[in-house]
Amino acid sequence: MKYLFVGLICGLFLMNCQNKEGTVSKENFVHDSNNLHSSIKSSKVETSQSELLYFDNDNIPDKAEIKATNNNEYSGFSLLIYLSTLKKTIEIPVYNNSISYNNIYADYYLGEPIIKDKVIELRIDYADKMTVANVSGEKKDLSEKIKYRFNPANKKIQIIGYDLSYMKDQKGKYNKSFNFITGKYYSSKNFNDQKSEASGWSSEIQNIFTENWNNNFINKLIIYGNDIE
């Protein structure tokens, strides 16, 4: 009986450990919500855990992190990149583009910066909203990816790529991809195992730097690749 009791205790302990290991933590995501804004109002700034990288070609570690502020209704987050070459931190606004894409404000969620081969990739996800009465075409499961790279020639941070994906009118999955180095874009639609594609080029979307990335530019970008719709 004594061995049975000890075995039962050990079994419960192991189950508790497995539950802890299997728990998915949301600490790796920063999101724009009422609770977050409430905490920001008191602390003004929240900063995610920084990531080290060699971003500006001088073999000295740089770092990238997300900062949440309460300065602007449409820009609640910034990407901070410390550049050892310039010995200063560059702050890049991460805009909430929900109004541009859906004409209604929605919370947005940021993952930690992904660093690979001197490129920083940032993923942004948006919360779905119920379609407004008499308004169709709401983009669901809206997600963006932005890629940043340091340009050693002019010592500026360049946006080299932008990916957009969403669902619309229950008519399939839409994807758009922009290469800001070449100025080329590609879009596709998958519906009922049928795929339609479109592509093109424009000098307007070539050589884009962080100072060019704003709501006005996003509003221009929306029209590219709409042939698939």
N, C-alpha and C positions, 0 to 999 in steps of 0.2 A: 504493500500500500504506500509505503514511504517512497519507493522508486516511481510509482505511478504519479504521485503528487509532484515530485521533482521534474518528471518528464513533462507534465502538464504546464508547469511554470516556464520551462525552457521553450516549449512550443509557442506559448503566448508571447514570450520575449522575441522569438524569431519572426513571428507574424507582425509584431509592432515595428521591427526594424525594416521588414520588407515594405510595409506601408509607407514608411518615411522615405525610403529610397525611391518608391514609385510615384511620389507626389510631384506634380509639375509645378515649379515655382514661376510666378509671374514677375519676379524681381528683375528679370532680364528685359522687361518691356517697360517703357515710359508711355503713359497715355494721358490724353487731354480729357478730363472729366470734371464734374462739379467738385468732387472731393479733392482732386489735385489742385484745382484753382483755389479752393479754400485754404489749403496748406501753403500755396504760393503767396497768397495775400499776406500771410504772417511772416513767411521766411524770404519772400521775394525771389529766391533762386533755389532750384533743386538741380543737382548734378549727378549724372550716372557715373558708374565706375569707368575709369579711363582705360584705353587700350594703347599699348606701345606699338610704334611702327617706325620704319625708316621711309619717310614720305618724300623728303626733299633732296635726296641724293648726296648727303654729306656724311653718311655713316654714323650720324649721331641720332639717338632715339628721339622721335617726336611722339606726340600722343593725341588721341582723339576721344572726345566725350560729348555726351548730350547734356544740354542745359535747358531747364524749363523756366520760363519767366512769365510775368503777368503784364508785359508792356504793351502787347498788341493783340487784339481780338483774333486776328487771322494768322498770327505768327507766335504761337505759344512755346515754340521750341527753337533751339539753335544748336548747330554742330560746331563745337570748339575744336580747332586744330592748332596745336602748338608747333611752330616751325622753327627748328634750331638754326636754320640758315638766316632767318630774319630776326631771330631771338624775340619773337612775339607770338601772341595767340590771335588767330584769325577767327572771327565769329561769323558764321554763315546761317542766316535765317532758314528755318525749315517751315515752309508755308503750309497752312491748311487750305487745300484746294477743293474742299467739298462744295463750296458755293460755285466755283467755276465749272465743276463737272455736273452738279445736281441742283443748283439754284437754291440750296438749303444747307444750313450749317450742320455739320456732324462732327462728333468727337473723332480724333485721330490718334493712332498708336504707333510708336516708334520702337523698333528693335535696336539692340546695341550695334554700333558700327562694325561692319565686317571688313577686315583688312586682309588684302591679298595682292601680292606683286605690286606694291606701292600704289594700289588703288583702294579707296575707301568706298564701300557700298552701304547705302542707307535704305532700309525698307520702311514704308509708311503704309499702314492699313487704316481703313475708315469704317466706322460703325454704320450699319444699314439704317435707313429711315423708312418709315411707312410712306408709300407714294402719296403725295399731296393730291387731293381731289381735283379732277379735271386736268391733271398734269401727267403725261405719260413719259416713258423713256428714262426712268430713274436707273442709274447705274448701281448695281448691287455688287457686293464683294469687291469693292474698289480697292486697288492696291497699286502702289508706286514703288519703283526702285530708282535711286539716283546714284551715279558713279562719279567720284571726284578723283582728280589726279593733279599733282604739282607740275607746273610748267616751268622748267629751269631757265628757259630763254627770257621770259619776262617776270619770273619769280611770282607768278600768280597761281591761284587754284582754279583749275579748269574743270568744268562739268563735261565729261566725255560721253555719258550715256544716260538714257532715261527709258524706263519700261513702265507700261501701264497695262493693267488687266482688269476686266470687270464682266459682269453678267448684265443683260439688258432685255426687258420685256419677255423673259423666259424663252429667248430665241437663241440661246447658245452663249459661248464664251468668246470674248473679244480680247485681242492682245495688240498692243502697239509698241514698237521698239524704235528708238531714235539713236543714231550714231552722230554725235555732235562734232566728231573729228572730220568725218567725210561729208556730213550734211545729208546722209541718206536716212530714210525711214521705211519701216515695214509694218504692215498691219494684217491681221488675220481674224477670221470668224469661223468657229466650229459649231455646227448645229446639225443634229441628226446624222452624225458621221459624215457630213459633207463640209468641206473646207473651202473657203474663198479667201483670196489674198490680194493685197495691193501694195505697191511700193513706189518710191519716188525720191527726188533729191531737191534741195533748196538751199541756196546760199544763206538764207535767213536763219537757218538752224545749224550753221557751221561756225566753229570757233566760239563756243559759248563759255564765258567765265562767270564766276559767282556773282559779279556785279550786274550781269545781264539777267540773272535768274530772279524773276519777280512775277507778280500776278499778271501784269500786262503780257509778259512773254508766254506764260502758261495759257492765257486766253488765245494767243495766236497759235500756239502749238496744238490746241484742241482740234483745229480744222484739218490737220494733216492726217491722212489715212482713213478719212470718213467714208471713202468709197465703199467699204465693206458693209456699211450700215444702210 
